[in-house]
Amino acid sequence: MLARAKTKTEAAGHTNVEFVAATLGEGKLPANRFDRVLLVTVLGEIPNQAAALAELSGALKPGGVLAIVELVFDPHFQSRSTVTRLAISTGLAERAFFGHSLAYVIHFEKPNDA
């Protein structure tokens, strides 16, 4: 999937995109490095979700956004309340919600003073 995303990004002429293959929660992501992080139907597959979101929160620059997408048809679907609880526990703040209980995107923002 990373190779496909990279190919599409390059074809679109975007040069400011960085792809990182890492196991979330192991502390391999650099601190305060990313403006945006996107998780699409993957949170439920991560064994230590709290550690993963803490690492993502730390990797975001202040003001950076973590977007989490969930679809009820995914066998590892995570409810909005579960996702929100996890994200808020890492210091992120919910900024936007799109969709409904069966398919949604939530944007969480890292505070500027973090």
N, C-alpha and C positions, 0 to 999 in steps of 0.2 A: 504494500500500500504506500509506503514512503517513496518508493521508486516511481510509482504512478503519479503521486502528488508532485514530486520533484519535476517530472517531465512536463506536467501541465503548467506548473509555475514558471518553468523556463520558457515554455512555448508562449506564455502570456507576457514574457518580457520582464517579469518581476525579479529583481536582483537583491532585495532586502529580506529574503525569507531564509530562515535557517531550519533545517530538519535535524532532529536529535533522536537517535534510537537508544533508549535507556530503560532500565527497569525502575519504574517510579517507586520512591520510598527508600532508595538506597543512597541518597545524597549525591548523585552524580551530576545533577543539573547545577549550572552556575547561578549564584545569587544575583538578583536584580538585573537580569539580562533580557527578558522578553517583554514585549509590549502586549502580546496576545498569546493565549494558549487555548487550544480547542480539543475537547474530548467528545467524540461522537460514539455513543453506545458502547463505551469501553469501561466505565467506572465499575460496573458490576463484575467485571472479570479481574479486577485488581484485588489480590488477597488482603493487603493492608491499605485500605482506602484512606484511613486517617493519615498515615505516613505519606501516601502519595499526594494527597491534597496539601499537606503541610509543605512538601517539597515544591509543588507547583506554586503555592503562594509565595514561598521564598524566592523562586526563580523569576517571578513577575517584578517588573519595575514598579515603583510607586505610581498609581494611576492605571496600571495595567489591568487587563480584563481576562478572566477565565470564563470561557463559554462551555457549558455542558449541555449536550443534546441527549435526550432519552426518548425511546419509542417503546410502547407497550409490547410490540411484537418481538422485541429482543428478549431472548430467554433470561438475560441477566438484568432486566429492567430495574431501575432504581426510582423510587417515588420522589416527588418534589420535596417532601418533608425530609427524607433521608439525605438527599443531596444538599439541601439548604443547611441542615444541621451540621454536616461535615464541613462544608465550606466556611460557615460562620465560626466554627471552632478553630479555624486556622487564622482568623482575623480578617477574612474577606467579607465584603458587604454586598448583599444582593442589590443590583442596579436595574435589572430589566428581566421581564418574564414574557415569553412568547409561546402561544399554544394553549394547551389544556392538559388535563390530568393524564391523557393517554399518549401524547406526543408533545414535547416541549423543548425549549431552549431557555436556559437561565444564564444571565451574565452576572458574574461576581467581579467586583473591583477591589484591588489592593489599595488601601488608603494612601493618600499622598504623604502622610506623616509616618508611614511604616518604614 
